[in-house]
Amino acid sequence: GTGFIPSQYEWINNTFKPYPGYEKGQIVIVCAPPATGKSLFMMSEALHMASMGYKVLYVGLGDNKMKDFIVRLGAMYTGLSFGEVMQNLGTIYESLKNLLRDNLEISINPAGKVSPEMIIEKIKEDPDKFDVIVIDYDSNLKGVSEGDNMYNSFGAAYEKLTELSLMNKLVFVGSQTKVSSWKNEIVELTDVGESSRKQHSADMIIGIGKNTDCPNHVHAINISKSRRGEIDVRSYSIRLGNGR
């Protein structure tokens, strides 16, 4: 059973039955409008998987700062608010280190500095080091927004990333939905945007939409594509002030 890595969300694991979770060698796109929680979703999966002993590389691209990252992980782990974690950061950081040991490696980079090739080269240096690679997020990869034809570069970036799945890694890639679907509660396959090649490269697409009528941060998480399990399965969740 070493070819499968369980999600922390039981309803996602249930879509793969009789298998216990995501299968290695798959690319999972987590697609959402801005500020809808795609990073928090991928962080929570990374934290869960690393705490279970899987080796996770989290490649943050853009304006993330390491301290913010640790605060978010600490809040998810303890259930405290972000502010409370800030006040107790030293202690919580130590308990996170004890929990994760060396199972979670975080690499924070400015947008446009890291290409798919660079990530692949890093993995090839020590092919057995990581089980899971998280890329947060695709349009901040180097080379994706350059050039005249965004369709080509987006499609090419994803085709390049399939090299990681051929190396039997479980790959999560964060992505923004098309602007026209930012108000949609349910993120469908057609909302994934930019390039149909991107949709084809994905083995699984998890969309996160928000209910704009509700003040409680209600999100609808929808599986719009899955080669290994059920599709059109969705779950509603309320995001708390601790990222959970």
C-alpha atoms as one frame of an Amber mdcrd trajectory, in Angstrom:
protein
   0.000   0.000   0.000   2.986   2.364  -0.255   1.753   3.725  -3.592  -1.053
   5.704  -1.928  -0.970   8.779   0.285  -4.133   9.558   2.249  -5.680  13.010
   2.283  -6.460  14.531   5.653 -10.030  14.896   4.352 -11.925  11.640   4.728
 -14.483  12.578   2.052 -11.632  12.882  -0.499 -10.204   9.484   0.515 -13.685
   7.971   0.122 -13.770   9.008  -3.556 -10.797   6.684  -4.209 -12.240   3.565
  -2.559 -11.159   0.768  -2.346  -7.826   2.641  -2.438  -6.870   4.606   0.682
  -5.946   7.966  -0.865  -4.198   9.810  -3.668  -2.022   7.569  -5.810   1.618
   8.513  -6.330   2.475   9.518  -9.882  -0.521  11.834 -10.167  -0.788  15.583
 -10.784  -3.507  17.238  -8.706  -4.479  20.801  -9.677  -6.039  22.823  -6.851
  -7.938  25.566  -8.601  -9.560  28.584  -6.933 -10.146  32.333  -7.299  -7.733
  34.595  -5.380  -8.037  34.479  -1.574 -10.308  31.427  -1.603  -7.939  29.125
   0.223  -5.998  27.116  -2.365  -2.729  27.694  -0.480  -4.359  26.810   2.843
  -5.785  23.620   1.322  -2.385  22.564  -0.074  -0.604  23.547   3.159  -3.042
  21.491   5.214  -2.440  18.459   2.975   1.349  19.027   3.157   1.218  19.296
   6.965  -0.927  16.163   7.244   1.253  14.116   4.886   4.525  15.223   6.496
   3.136  14.473   9.962   2.353  10.936   8.727   5.989  10.466   7.703   5.838
  11.239   3.974   8.563  13.519   2.599   7.081  16.738   1.250   8.697  19.583
  -0.718   6.584  22.769  -0.679   7.675  25.287  -3.321   6.120  28.669  -2.534
   6.279  31.171  -5.405   5.372  34.821  -4.981   4.963  37.089  -2.004   4.966
  34.443   0.729   7.295  35.017   3.658   8.689  32.111   5.664   7.344  33.540
   8.927   3.766  33.787   7.528   4.091  30.244   6.311   5.103  28.963   9.744
   2.296  30.954  11.400  -0.255  29.333   9.075   1.131  25.834   9.670   1.203
  26.502  13.415  -2.422  27.645  13.425  -3.552  24.581  11.482  -1.607  22.321
  13.809  -2.692  23.852  17.130  -6.131  25.230  16.245  -5.113  28.611  17.669
  -5.803  31.807  15.739  -3.050  33.310  13.584  -2.611  36.083  16.178  -2.251
  33.626  19.065   0.334  31.656  17.091   2.308  34.876  16.490   2.393  35.457
  20.258   3.711  31.941  20.936   5.718  31.421  17.779   8.905  30.070  19.387
   7.161  27.304  21.337   4.847  26.364  18.476   7.745  26.296  16.008   9.575
  23.835  18.277   6.526  21.560  18.536   6.084  21.692  14.747   9.740  20.689
  14.317   9.239  17.756  16.685   6.136  16.678  14.776   7.545  17.009  11.271
  11.248  16.261  11.854  12.756  16.603   8.381   9.642  15.502   6.488   8.653
  18.986   5.270  11.039  21.141   3.261   9.799  24.637   2.446  11.350  26.643
  -0.374  10.119  30.240  -0.680  10.959  32.037  -3.925  10.025  35.299  -5.683
   7.629  34.987  -8.617   9.261  34.253 -11.964  12.485  32.824 -10.534  11.799
  29.073 -10.487  11.014  27.080 -13.627   9.489  23.590 -13.875  12.920  22.410
 -15.087  14.600  23.693 -11.909  12.145  21.791  -9.715  12.675  18.628 -11.761
  16.473  19.008 -11.498  16.212  19.347  -7.719  14.175  16.135  -7.509  16.600
  14.291  -9.817  19.517  15.153  -7.496  18.050  12.730  -4.957  15.166  10.857
  -6.626  14.078   9.050  -3.447  14.091  12.077  -1.170  10.510  13.333  -1.703
   7.120  11.627  -2.019   5.054  14.788  -2.502   5.801  18.062  -4.316   3.559
  21.115  -3.886   3.883  24.070  -6.287   2.112  27.222  -5.117   1.266  28.415
  -7.745   1.518  27.883 -11.511   1.393  31.409 -12.948   4.352  32.400 -10.746
   6.554  29.741 -12.379   9.361  31.142 -14.498   8.546  31.212 -18.200   4.811
  30.769 -17.822   3.701  34.375 -18.259   6.505  35.346 -20.625   6.271  35.192
 -24.394   3.390  35.894 -26.737   1.393  32.750 -26.353   0.309  32.075 -22.792
  -1.587  28.981 -23.924   1.602  27.429 -25.153   3.684  28.256 -22.118   1.019
  27.129 -19.648   0.473  23.880 -21.502   4.212  23.346 -21.853   4.787  23.995
 -18.133   2.287  21.285 -17.199   3.636  18.845 -19.752   7.075  19.420 -18.228
   5.712  18.785 -14.719   4.415  15.395 -15.815   8.093  14.328 -15.565   7.591
  14.457 -11.788   4.602  12.147 -12.004   6.656   9.757 -14.132   9.125   9.708
 -11.230   6.241   8.445  -9.055   5.751  11.683  -7.113   2.381  12.996  -5.970
   2.293  16.572  -7.303  -0.065  19.352  -6.192  -0.159  22.531  -8.280  -2.100
  25.612  -7.216  -3.875  27.543  -9.945  -6.289  30.447 -10.318  -9.620  29.985
 -12.045 -10.687  32.103 -15.030 -11.691  35.607 -13.967 -15.188  35.016 -15.359
 -15.788  32.278 -12.751 -14.497  34.104  -9.648 -18.033  34.484  -8.296 -19.023
  30.870  -8.928 -19.766  28.705  -5.929 -18.891  25.494  -7.761 -15.630  25.424
  -9.728 -16.185  23.264 -12.817 -13.666  21.742 -15.225 -14.287  24.572 -17.709
 -13.246  27.166 -15.086  -9.663  25.868 -14.937  -8.535  28.374 -17.536  -5.616
  29.236 -19.814  -5.045  25.972 -21.583  -6.859  22.751 -22.334  -3.439  21.067
 -22.203  -3.319  22.035 -18.558  -6.619  20.217 -17.934  -5.361  17.179 -19.856
  -2.109  17.033 -17.862  -4.000  16.849 -14.581  -4.993  13.486 -13.163  -7.238
  15.207 -10.658  -8.726  18.699 -10.376 -10.014  20.008  -7.048 -11.834  23.334
  -7.300 -12.585  25.640  -4.393 -15.385  28.179  -4.863 -17.047  30.454  -2.359
 -20.631  31.198  -1.518 -20.743  34.965  -1.890 -24.174  35.244  -0.208 -22.890
  33.845   3.054 -20.759  35.867   5.480 -19.199  32.771   7.082 -16.407  31.962
   4.617 -18.406  29.016   3.267 -16.424  27.245   0.568 -17.518  24.525  -1.820
 -14.739  22.062  -2.630 -15.534  20.159  -5.821 -13.702  17.324  -7.588 -14.235
  18.015 -11.293 -11.739  15.480 -12.643 -10.256  12.305 -11.209  -8.681   9.469
 -13.158  -8.618   7.297 -10.041 -11.927   8.033  -8.385 -15.364   9.586  -8.427
 -16.011  13.002  -9.957 -18.557  15.720  -9.180 -18.200  14.970  -5.496 -18.260
  18.088  -3.362 -18.047  19.135   0.226 -18.948  22.402   1.909 -16.685  23.809
   4.539 -16.412  26.893   6.732 -12.900  28.269   6.969 -12.007  29.196  10.537
  -9.645  31.945  11.654  -6.860  29.392  12.060  -6.744  28.165   8.463  -8.566
  24.947   9.314
